[in-house]
Amino acid sequence: MKHARDSSFVDRSPRKPLYVQVVTQPALHGCWSVNISETGIGLVAMPRGGSGEGPREGQELEMAFSLPDSHVRIRVRGEVRWRHDTEGAEGETVTALGVAFRAFEGSDRVTLVRYLLESALHVAVAYAADSQMRIIRAALEGHARLGFAQTPLEVQALLTRGDVGVLLVAGWDEVQALALVEQLSARRMDEVDTTGTTPPSDMAARIVYCAPAPPERLIGLFNSGSLFRALGPAPDEEMVRQAVLDAGREYGVRTEQRRMGLELERNLLRERALTSGPATPAPSGSEGPGFSSPAMHRVMELVRVAAPHRVAVLLQGETGTGKEVLARIIHRMSGRGDVPLVVQDCGALTETLLESELFGHVKGAFTGAVADHPGLFVLADGGTIFLDEIENTTPNLQAKLLRVLEGGDVRPVGGTQVRHVDVRVVAASNRDLAQEVRAGRFRADLFYRLNSFTIDIPPLRERADDILSLARHFLEMFNRTLKRSASGIAPDAEEALLGYVWPGNARELRNVMERAVLLSQPGEMVTRRLLPPALVANLRPAGNSVEGGLKARMEQVERDLIREALEQHGNVLRRAATALGMDPVTLGRRARRHGLWKG
């Protein structure tokens, strides 16, 4: 795998709906893409092994899928940013995942970017007569790519290509046109595919109807959600253009809302799990789940100082260090714990969707806004809102956040009325916001408003005392949630956990323990055999003592420096070599010798 992306880079390119089958390793049965951008992909799957099949959050997976039209095969490695498992209508497990791209094979990234840049709204046109074809072509030239079909089989072939957003049903044959619409509607409502050979049934193109039909039939189809708009059999160019473009925008908004809904539901379930178990840290004197190191004791002292006051708190630390856990502890210690904590990842949405999600919108504010939405600040009134990855917000949105922080006034998108809210804000950043301000990527006034109380969270590699206590905490938690009975951690596993550098921090440790508990037999201790092979293969040598000899110590120092440089620069060898002041060829040879590079 090559062309690894810098993990600090956040692409603002919009997601494009794409429904094609995806082959993954670890395997996920019935896996299809939902949408895609330059930096990631949304997946849905129907795992045969239930929620235990496939990768967990923070773990990597290999993916391969074909692009429509060219059928070029894309191969890419990614990291699961979030995963949500639900039970389907027939009792089967339905899994949704958000995956961030990490490294593409060969020139596949270039191929994907070219596809995204060149892709337009794809419209399938069914049964159009010659006169209708001319109007449709003239109306949509330069706005959409058209595919024409005259038989049901041809229509089906177009709809299964993977990126058709709108189906325009035309022609003068009323029976044929209505039969197609009702067939597609019945398929969406009734089919539950457990074979994994077709895309999710609710991921359907929006239908614009341009054929004759009795008014009562059209009303029934509208009420069932089968039609987006009906224009009659002889619409003019402007009517066709407006209806199709509106349908395409609504299609994109709805698919993104579905993805957001799955992620929000998953966050809600996590919130309930964190607040309901006996391992939940108590507001009194608890040091948090598995926090044993002096560094985290100091962090908890700062948390206890800040929690009772309305002051904004900024949590800074690497990905996976536990910022969301601390935000929940602050919320519970704040006296606002009877109101739910509202969590929003600011790096997961485009600016428009994030603004609507945070501040709400009024009906008709944009295409697809079919009802008023209050927004997360209003929903969090009286409580706390946690804004994760706040460094990824745009300057325009930062200005609006500043107004809310300073005055508590929220105005929804498209609205004129302002609502006052009392919300405690806890923000988190994976980067040094002061450096982001100096670089001109973050507003100084918002930074100073958030910077009134900053808590820096050290990475797990700098607080080794937390490793085993966190591991035991996670073991107890997963015994409870997964209904397992792992009896503890064996000495060989403890040695391995202490000998690993934990680039993914506490989140990676959490995933390792979840895997180990899942693999354990009833009453079995977690041994090194149950740990991931990649972890065992990348342990630091036991030469931390003088007996290890100078050469072994120097080898370890070199290995740690190379690993750190590669991690900081997204596994891009050339960038890591520049940072270390080395020749890329020399760095590549030494990285391969240490097992850190396979290029």
C-alpha positions as CSV (number, residue, x, y, z in Angstrom):
1,M,0.0,0.0,0.0
2,K,1.3,3.5,-0.9
3,H,0.1,7.1,-1.0
4,A,-0.8,7.2,2.7
5,R,-2.6,10.4,3.5
6,D,-1.5,12.8,6.3
7,S,-3.9,11.9,9.2
8,S,-4.1,15.6,10.2
9,F,-5.5,16.6,6.8
10,V,-9.3,17.0,6.7
11,D,-10.9,17.1,3.3
12,R,-14.0,19.3,2.9
13,S,-15.0,17.6,-0.4
14,P,-18.7,16.5,-0.2
15,R,-19.7,12.9,0.1
16,K,-21.2,11.4,-3.0
17,P,-23.7,8.6,-2.8
18,L,-22.2,5.3,-4.1
19,Y,-23.8,1.9,-3.8
20,V,-21.4,-0.8,-4.9
21,Q,-20.4,-4.1,-3.3
22,V,-17.3,-3.9,-1.1
23,V,-15.0,-6.8,-0.3
24,T,-13.3,-6.4,3.1
25,Q,-10.6,-8.1,5.2
26,P,-11.5,-8.8,8.0
27,A,-14.5,-10.1,6.1
28,L,-17.9,-8.5,6.5
29,H,-20.8,-10.4,4.8
30,G,-23.1,-8.4,2.6
31,C,-21.0,-5.2,2.6
32,W,-22.0,-2.3,0.4
33,S,-20.9,1.3,0.2
34,V,-23.3,4.0,1.1
35,N,-21.3,7.2,0.2
36,I,-17.7,8.1,-0.6
37,S,-15.4,11.1,-0.5
38,E,-11.7,11.6,-1.0
39,T,-11.0,10.8,2.6
40,G,-13.4,8.0,3.6
41,I,-16.4,5.8,2.8
42,G,-19.6,4.8,4.5
43,L,-20.5,1.1,4.6
44,V,-23.4,-1.1,5.5
45,A,-23.3,-4.8,6.0
46,M,-25.3,-7.8,7.2
47,P,-22.7,-9.9,9.0
48,R,-23.4,-13.6,9.3
49,G,-21.6,-13.7,12.6
50,G,-23.7,-11.0,14.1
51,S,-22.0,-8.0,15.8
52,G,-18.9,-10.0,16.5
53,E,-17.9,-10.2,12.8
54,G,-15.6,-7.7,11.1
55,P,-13.4,-4.9,12.5
56,R,-14.2,-2.8,15.5
57,E,-13.7,1.0,16.0
58,G,-10.1,2.0,15.7
59,Q,-9.1,-1.1,13.8
60,E,-7.9,-1.2,10.2
61,L,-9.4,-3.1,7.3
62,E,-8.6,-3.7,3.7
63,M,-11.3,-2.8,1.1
64,A,-11.7,-3.5,-2.6
65,F,-14.6,-2.2,-4.8
66,S,-15.3,-1.3,-8.4
67,L,-16.2,2.2,-9.7
68,P,-19.3,2.5,-11.9
69,D,-18.8,2.9,-15.7
70,S,-15.1,2.0,-15.8
71,H,-15.3,-0.9,-13.3
72,V,-11.8,0.0,-12.2
73,R,-11.0,-1.8,-9.0
74,I,-10.0,0.4,-6.1
75,R,-7.9,-1.2,-3.3
76,V,-7.4,0.8,-0.1
77,R,-6.7,0.4,3.6
78,G,-8.8,2.3,6.1
79,E,-9.5,2.7,9.8
80,V,-13.0,2.3,11.3
81,R,-13.9,5.6,12.9
82,W,-17.3,4.5,14.1
83,R,-19.4,1.3,14.0
84,H,-23.1,0.8,14.9
85,D,-24.9,-2.6,15.0
86,T,-28.7,-2.8,15.0
87,E,-31.2,-5.6,14.7
88,G,-33.1,-5.7,11.3
89,A,-36.7,-6.4,10.7
90,E,-36.1,-10.2,10.4
91,G,-33.8,-10.4,13.4
92,E,-30.6,-10.2,11.4
93,T,-27.8,-7.9,12.4
94,V,-27.3,-4.7,10.3
95,T,-23.9,-3.0,10.7
96,A,-23.1,0.5,9.6
97,L,-19.5,1.8,9.6
98,G,-17.7,5.0,8.9
99,V,-14.2,4.3,7.5
100,A,-11.4,6.8,7.0
101,F,-9.0,6.1,4.2
102,R,-5.4,5.5,5.2
103,A,-3.4,4.2,2.2
104,F,-4.3,3.3,-1.4
105,E,-2.6,0.7,-3.6
106,G,-0.6,2.1,-6.5
107,S,-2.4,4.9,-8.2
108,D,-5.8,4.1,-6.9
109,R,-6.2,7.3,-5.0
110,V,-5.6,9.3,-8.2
111,T,-8.3,7.1,-9.9
112,L,-10.8,7.7,-7.1
113,V,-10.2,11.5,-7.0
114,R,-10.6,11.7,-10.8
115,Y,-13.9,9.8,-10.5
116,L,-15.2,12.1,-7.8
117,L,-14.2,15.2,-9.7
118,E,-15.7,14.1,-12.9
119,S,-18.8,12.5,-11.5
120,A,-22.1,14.3,-11.9
121,L,-25.7,13.5,-10.9
122,H,-26.6,10.3,-12.7
123,V,-30.2,10.2,-14.0
124,A,-31.9,7.0,-15.4
125,V,-34.7,7.8,-17.9
126,A,-37.3,5.0,-18.4
127,Y,-39.6,4.6,-21.4
128,A,-39.2,8.1,-22.8
129,A,-40.7,8.8,-26.2
130,D,-38.6,10.6,-28.8
131,S,-40.2,14.0,-28.2
132,Q,-39.6,13.6,-24.4
133,M,-36.0,12.5,-25.0
134,R,-35.3,15.8,-26.8
135,I,-36.8,17.9,-24.0
136,I,-34.9,15.9,-21.3
137,R,-31.6,16.1,-23.1
138,A,-32.0,19.8,-23.6
139,A,-33.1,20.4,-20.0
140,L,-30.3,18.4,-18.3
141,E,-27.3,19.0,-20.7
142,G,-24.4,20.0,-18.5
143,H,-26.3,19.3,-15.3
144,A,-26.5,15.5,-15.2
145,R,-25.4,12.3,-17.0
146,L,-28.3,10.5,-18.6
147,G,-28.9,6.8,-19.2
148,F,-32.0,5.7,-21.2
149,A,-33.9,2.5,-20.9
150,Q,-36.9,1.1,-22.8
151,T,-37.4,-2.2,-21.0
152,P,-37.6,-3.2,-17.3
153,L,-34.4,-5.1,-17.6
154,E,-32.6,-2.1,-18.9
155,V,-34.0,0.0,-16.1
156,Q,-32.8,-2.5,-13.6
157,A,-29.3,-2.5,-15.1
158,L,-29.2,1.3,-14.8
159,L,-30.4,1.3,-11.2
160,T,-27.9,-1.3,-10.0
161,R,-24.8,0.6,-11.4
162,G,-24.3,2.2,-8.0
163,D,-24.6,5.9,-8.4
164,V,-28.0,6.8,-10.0
165,G,-29.7,9.4,-7.8
166,V,-32.8,10.1,-9.9
167,L,-35.1,7.9,-11.9
168,L,-37.2,9.8,-14.4
169,V,-40.2,7.7,-15.5
170,A,-41.6,9.0,-18.8
171,G,-43.5,7.7,-21.9
172,W,-47.2,7.6,-22.8
173,D,-47.9,4.1,-21.5
174,E,-49.7,4.6,-18.2
175,V,-49.8,1.0,-17.2
176,Q,-46.1,0.4,-17.9
177,A,-45.0,3.5,-16.1
178,L,-47.2,2.9,-13.0
179,A,-46.2,-0.7,-12.8
180,L,-42.5,0.3,-12.7
181,V,-43.0,2.8,-9.9
182,E,-45.1,0.4,-7.8
183,Q,-42.7,-2.5,-8.4
184,L,-39.8,-0.3,-7.1
185,S,-41.9,0.9,-4.2
186,A,-42.8,-2.7,-3.2
187,R,-39.2,-3.7,-3.4
188,R,-38.1,-0.9,-1.1
189,M,-40.8,-1.6,1.5
190,D,-41.0,-5.4,1.5
191,E,-37.6,-6.8,0.6
192,V,-35.1,-7.8,3.3
193,D,-32.0,-9.1,1.7
194,T,-30.1,-11.4,3.9
195,T,-27.9,-12.8,1.2
196,G,-25.7,-9.6,0.9
197,T,-26.0,-9.6,-2.9
198,T,-28.0,-6.4,-3.3
199,P,-27.6,-2.9,-1.9
200,P,-29.7,-1.7,1.1
201,S,-33.4,-1.5,0.0
202,D,-33.9,2.0,1.4
203,M,-31.1,3.4,-0.7
204,A,-33.3,4.1,-3.7
205,A,-33.1,6.8,-6.5
206,R,-35.7,9.5,-6.2
207,I,-38.5,9.2,-8.8
208,V,-39.7,12.0,-11.0
209,Y,-42.8,11.0,-12.8
210,C,-43.4,12.3,-16.4
211,A,-46.1,9.9,-17.6
212,P,-49.9,9.9,-17.6
213,A,-51.7,8.6,-14.4
214,P,-55.0,9.1,-12.6
215,P,-54.7,11.7,-9.9
216,E,-55.8,9.3,-7.1
217,R,-53.0,6.9,-8.1
218,L,-50.5,9.7,-7.9
219,I,-51.7,10.8,-4.5
220,G,-51.4,7.3,-3.2
221,L,-47.8,7.0,-4.5
222,F,-46.9,10.4,-3.0
223,N,-48.4,9.4,0.4
224,S,-46.3,6.2,0.4
225,G,-43.1,8.1,-0.4
226,S,-42.7,6.5,-3.8
227,L,-42.6,9.7,-5.8
228,F,-40.6,12.8,-5.4
229,R,-42.5,14.9,-8.0
230,A,-45.0,14.4,-10.8
231,L,-44.8,16.7,-13.8
232,G,-47.2,15.1,-16.3
233,P,-46.3,13.6,-19.6
234,A,-45.5,16.9,-21.4
235,P,-43.3,19.1,-19.1
236,D,-41.2,21.9,-20.4
237,E,-37.4,22.0,-20.1
238,E,-37.4,24.3,-17.0
239,M,-39.8,22.0,-15.1
240,V,-37.7,18.9,-15.9
241,R,-34.4,20.6,-14.9
242,Q,-35.7,22.0,-11.6
243,A,-37.4,18.8,-10.6
244,V,-34.4,16.6,-11.4
245,L,-31.9,18.9,-9.7
246,D,-34.1,19.2,-6.6
247,A,-34.5,15.4,-6.5
248,G,-30.7,15.0,-6.8
249,R,-30.1,17.4,-3.9
250,E,-32.7,15.7,-1.7
251,Y,-31.2,12.3,-2.5
252,G,-27.8,13.5,-1.2
253,V,-29.2,15.1,1.9
254,R,-31.3,12.1,2.8
255,T,-28.5,9.6,2.4
256,E,-26.2,11.8,4.6
257,Q,-29.0,12.2,7.2
258,R,-29.4,8.4,7.3
259,R,-25.6,8.1,7.9
260,M,-25.8,10.8,10.6
261,G,-28.8,9.1,12.2
262,L,-27.0,5.8,12.5
263,E,-24.0,7.6,14.1
264,L,-26.1,9.6,16.5
265,E,-28.0,6.4,17.5
266,R,-24.7,4.7,18.1
267,N,-23.5,7.6,20.2
268,L,-26.8,7.5,22.2
269,L,-26.3,3.8,23.0
270,R,-22.7,4.4,24.0
271,E,-23.9,7.2,26.3
272,R,-26.4,4.9,28.0
273,A,-23.8,2.1,28.4
274,L,-21.3,4.6,29.9
275,T,-23.9,5.9,32.4
276,S,-25.6,2.7,33.4
277,G,-22.8,0.3,34.5
278,P,-21.1,-0.2,37.9
279,A,-17.8,0.9,36.3
280,T,-19.1,4.4,35.7
281,P,-16.8,6.8,37.6
282,A,-18.6,8.5,40.5
283,P,-18.5,12.3,40.7
284,S,-17.1,12.3,44.2
285,G,-13.5,11.3,44.3
286,S,-13.1,8.8,41.5
287,E,-10.0,9.1,39.4
288,G,-11.9,7.8,36.3
289,P,-11.9,4.4,34.7
290,G,-8.4,2.9,35.1
291,F,-6.5,6.2,35.7
292,S,-3.6,5.2,37.9
293,S,-0.7,7.3,36.6
294,P,0.4,10.6,38.3
295,A,-0.1,12.4,35.0
296,M,-3.8,11.4,34.9
297,H,-4.2,12.1,38.6
298,R,-3.2,15.7,37.7
299,V,-5.6,15.7,34.8
300,M,-8.4,14.6,37.1
301,E,-7.5,17.3,39.6
302,L,-8.0,19.9,36.9
303,V,-11.3,18.2,35.9
304,R,-12.6,18.5,39.5
305,V,-11.6,22.1,39.6
306,A,-13.3,23.0,36.3
307,A,-16.4,20.8,36.4
308,P,-18.6,22.7,38.9
309,H,-18.2,26.0,37.0
310,R,-19.7,27.2,33.7
311,V,-16.3,27.9,32.3
312,A,-15.7,26.5,28.8
313,V,-13.2,23.6,28.9
314,L,-10.8,22.7,26.0
315,L,-9.4,19.2,26.0
316,Q,-6.3,18.7,23.9
317,G,-4.6,15.4,23.2
318,E,-3.9,12.8,20.5
319,T,-6.7,10.8,19.0
320,G,-7.8,8.0,21.4
321,T,-6.4,9.5,24.6
322,G,-9.9,9.6,26.2
323,K,-11.1,13.2,25.6
324,E,-14.8,12.1,25.3
325,V,-14.5,10.0,28.5
326,L,-13.3,13.1,30.4
327,A,-16.0,15.3,28.8
328,R,-18.6,12.8,30.3
329,I,-16.9,13.0,33.7
330,I,-17.0,16.8,33.6
331,H,-20.7,16.7,32.6
332,R,-21.5,14.4,35.5
333,M,-19.5,16.5,38.0
334,S,-21.0,19.7,36.8
335,G,-24.4,19.5,38.4
336,R,-26.0,19.2,35.0
337,G,-25.9,15.4,34.9
338,D,-29.7,15.1,34.9
339,V,-29.7,16.5,31.3
340,P,-28.1,14.3,28.6
341,L,-24.7,15.2,27.3
342,V,-24.9,16.0,23.6
343,V,-21.9,14.9,21.5
344,Q,-21.0,16.2,18.0
345,D,-17.9,15.3,16.0
346,C,-17.1,18.5,14.1
347,G,-15.0,16.6,11.6
348,A,-17.7,14.2,10.4
349,L,-19.9,16.7,8.5
350,T,-19.7,19.4,5.9
351,E,-20.1,23.0,7.0
352,T,-23.7,23.2,5.9
353,L,-24.8,20.0,7.6
354,L,-22.8,20.8,10.7
355,E,-24.4,24.3,11.0
356,S,-27.9,22.8,10.6
357,E,-27.1,20.1,13.1
358,L,-25.7,22.5,15.7
359,F,-28.1,25.5,15.3
360,G,-31.1,23.9,13.7
361,H,-33.1,25.0,10.7
362,V,-36.6,26.0,9.8
363,K,-38.9,24.3,7.4
364,G,-38.0,25.2,3.8
365,A,-34.5,26.6,4.7
366,F,-33.0,24.3,2.0
367,T,-34.0,21.4,-0.1
368,G,-35.0,18.5,2.1
369,A,-35.8,20.7,5.1
370,V,-39.4,19.4,5.4
371,A,-39.8,20.3,9.0
372,D,-38.3,22.5,11.7
373,H,-35.2,21.1,13.4
374,P,-34.2,22.6,16.8
375,G,-30.5,21.8,16.6
376,L,-28.2,20.3,19.2
377,F,-27.6,23.6,21.2
378,V,-31.3,23.8,21.8
379,L,-31.6,20.1,22.7
380,A,-28.7,20.6,25.1
381,D,-30.3,23.6,26.9
382,G,-29.5,23.3,30.6
383,G,-26.9,20.7,30.0
384,T,-23.5,20.2,28.2
385,I,-22.5,20.0,24.6
386,F,-19.2,18.2,23.6
387,L,-17.7,19.5,20.4
388,D,-15.1,17.0,19.3
389,E,-12.4,17.8,16.7
390,I,-13.4,21.5,16.8
391,E,-10.2,22.3,14.9
392,N,-12.0,21.0,11.7
393,T,-14.7,23.8,11.8
394,T,-14.6,26.5,9.1
395,P,-14.0,30.2,9.9
396,N,-17.6,31.0,9.1
397,L,-18.9,28.4,11.6
398,Q,-16.3,29.4,14.2
399,A,-17.8,32.9,14.1
400,K,-21.3,31.5,14.8
401,L,-20.0,29.3,17.6
402,L,-18.3,32.4,19.2
403,R,-21.7,34.2,19.2
404,V,-23.3,31.3,21.0
405,L,-20.5,31.1,23.5
406,E,-20.5,34.8,24.3
407,G,-24.3,35.4,24.4
408,G,-26.0,32.0,24.4
409,D,-28.1,33.1,21.4
410,V,-28.9,30.6,18.7
411,R,-30.5,31.4,15.4
412,P,-31.5,28.5,13.1
413,V,-30.6,28.3,9.5
414,G,-33.2,30.2,7.5
415,G,-34.8,31.5,10.6
416,T,-35.2,35.0,12.0
417,Q,-36.1,34.3,15.6
418,V,-33.3,33.9,18.2
419,R,-33.5,31.5,21.1
420,H,-31.4,31.9,24.3
421,V,-29.9,28.7,25.6
422,D,-27.9,27.9,28.8
423,V,-25.3,25.3,27.5
424,R,-22.0,24.3,29.0
425,V,-19.4,23.8,26.2
426,V,-16.6,21.3,26.3
427,A,-14.5,21.3,23.2
428,A,-11.7,18.9,22.1
429,S,-8.9,19.1,19.6
430,N,-6.4,16.6,18.3
431,R,-4.0,19.4,17.5
432,D,-2.5,22.4,19.4
433,L,-5.1,25.1,18.8
434,A,-2.6,27.8,19.6
435,Q,-0.5,26.6,16.7
436,E,-3.6,26.4,14.5
437,V,-4.3,30.1,15.4
438,R,-0.7,31.1,14.5
439,A,-1.1,29.2,11.2
440,G,-4.3,31.1,10.4
441,R,-6.5,28.0,10.4
442,F,-8.5,28.9,13.6
443,R,-10.0,32.1,14.8
444,A,-8.0,33.7,17.6
445,D,-11.1,35.1,19.3
446,L,-12.8,31.7,19.5
447,F,-9.6,30.1,20.7
448,Y,-9.3,32.7,23.5
449,R,-12.9,32.0,24.5
450,L,-12.3,28.3,24.6
451,N,-8.9,28.6,26.1
452,S,-10.1,29.8,29.5
453,F,-9.5,26.3,30.9
454,T,-7.3,24.0,28.9
455,I,-6.6,20.4,29.9
456,D,-3.8,18.6,28.1
457,I,-4.2,14.8,28.0
458,P,-0.9,12.9,27.7
459,P,-0.7,9.9,25.3
460,L,-0.8,6.4,26.8
461,R,2.9,5.8,25.9
462,E,3.8,8.5,28.5
463,R,1.6,7.0,31.3
464,A,2.5,3.4,31.5
465,D,1.0,3.1,34.9
466,D,-2.5,3.4,33.3
467,I,-2.0,0.5,30.8
468,L,-2.8,-2.5,33.0
469,S,-5.5,-0.7,35.1
470,L,-7.2,0.5,31.9
471,A,-6.9,-3.0,30.5
472,R,-8.6,-4.5,33.6
473,H,-11.3,-1.9,33.4
474,F,-12.0,-2.7,29.8
475,L,-12.0,-6.4,30.6
476,E,-14.7,-6.0,33.3
477,M,-16.7,-3.7,31.0
478,F,-16.7,-6.1,28.1
479,N,-17.4,-9.1,30.3
480,R,-20.5,-7.2,31.3
481,T,-21.6,-5.9,27.9
482,L,-20.6,-9.0,25.8
483,K,-21.8,-11.5,28.4
484,R,-18.4,-13.1,28.7
485,S,-16.5,-14.3,31.8
486,A,-12.8,-13.7,31.1
487,S,-11.2,-14.2,34.5
488,G,-8.3,-11.8,34.3
489,I,-5.1,-11.0,32.4
490,A,-2.2,-13.5,32.4
491,P,1.4,-12.4,33.1
492,D,2.5,-13.0,29.5
493,A,-0.3,-10.8,28.2
494,E,0.5,-8.1,30.8
495,E,4.1,-8.1,29.6
496,A,3.0,-7.7,26.0
497,L,0.6,-4.9,26.9
498,L,3.4,-3.1,28.7
499,G,5.9,-3.7,25.9
500,Y,3.7,-2.1,23.2
501,V,3.9,1.7,22.3
502,W,0.1,2.2,21.8
503,P,0.0,4.6,18.8
504,G,-3.8,4.4,19.0
505,N,-3.7,5.3,22.7
506,A,-6.5,4.1,25.1
507,R,-8.9,3.6,22.2
508,E,-6.6,1.0,20.7
509,L,-6.2,-0.7,24.1
510,R,-10.0,-0.7,24.4
511,N,-10.3,-2.5,21.0
512,V,-7.5,-4.9,21.9
513,M,-9.3,-5.9,25.1
514,E,-12.7,-6.1,23.4
515,R,-11.2,-8.6,20.8
516,A,-9.5,-10.6,23.6
517,V,-12.7,-10.9,25.6
518,L,-14.7,-11.9,22.5
519,L,-12.2,-14.7,21.7
520,S,-11.9,-15.9,25.3
521,Q,-13.5,-19.2,26.5
522,P,-15.7,-19.1,29.6
523,G,-13.5,-18.5,32.7
524,E,-10.3,-18.2,30.6
525,M,-7.6,-15.7,31.4
526,V,-6.6,-13.3,28.6
527,T,-3.2,-14.6,27.4
528,R,-0.8,-13.4,24.8
529,R,-2.5,-15.9,22.4
530,L,-5.7,-13.7,22.4
531,L,-3.9,-10.5,21.6
532,P,-3.7,-9.2,18.0
533,P,-0.7,-10.6,16.1
534,A,0.2,-7.1,14.9
535,L,0.6,-6.0,18.6
536,V,2.7,-9.1,19.5
537,A,4.9,-8.5,16.5
538,N,5.7,-4.9,17.4
539,L,6.7,-5.2,21.0
540,R,9.6,-3.2,22.3
541,P,12.6,-5.5,23.1
542,A,13.1,-6.3,26.7
543,G,16.4,-4.5,26.7
544,N,15.3,-1.6,28.9
545,S,18.0,-2.7,31.4
546,V,21.8,-2.5,31.1
547,E,21.8,-6.3,30.3
548,G,20.2,-5.5,27.0
549,G,23.5,-4.0,25.9
550,L,24.3,-0.6,24.1
551,K,23.5,-2.0,20.6
552,A,20.0,-3.2,21.6
553,R,19.2,0.1,23.4
554,M,20.4,2.1,20.3
555,E,18.3,-0.1,18.0
556,Q,15.2,0.5,20.2
557,V,15.8,4.3,20.2
558,E,16.1,4.3,16.4
559,R,13.0,2.1,16.0
560,D,11.0,4.4,18.3
561,L,12.1,7.5,16.4
562,I,11.3,6.1,13.0
563,R,7.9,4.8,14.2
564,E,7.0,8.2,15.7
565,A,8.1,10.0,12.5
566,L,6.0,7.7,10.3
567,E,3.0,8.1,12.5
568,Q,3.2,11.9,12.6
569,H,3.4,12.0,8.8
570,G,0.7,9.6,7.9
571,N,3.2,6.8,6.9
572,V,4.5,9.0,4.1
573,L,8.1,7.9,3.9
574,R,9.4,11.0,2.2
575,R,7.9,13.4,4.8
576,A,9.2,11.3,7.7
577,A,12.6,11.3,6.1
578,T,12.6,15.1,5.8
579,A,11.5,15.5,9.5
580,L,14.4,13.2,10.6
581,G,16.9,14.8,8.2
582,M,17.5,11.5,6.4
583,D,17.7,10.3,2.9
584,P,14.3,8.6,2.1
585,V,16.1,5.5,0.7
586,T,18.1,5.1,3.9
587,L,15.0,5.6,6.0
588,G,13.1,3.0,4.0
589,R,15.8,0.4,4.4
590,R,16.0,1.0,8.2
591,A,12.2,1.1,8.5
592,R,11.9,-2.3,6.7
593,R,14.6,-3.8,9.0
594,H,12.6,-2.8,12.0
595,G,9.4,-4.1,10.5
596,L,7.8,-0.7,10.2
597,W,7.6,-0.4,6.4
598,K,6.6,-2.9,3.8
599,G,7.0,-0.6,0.7
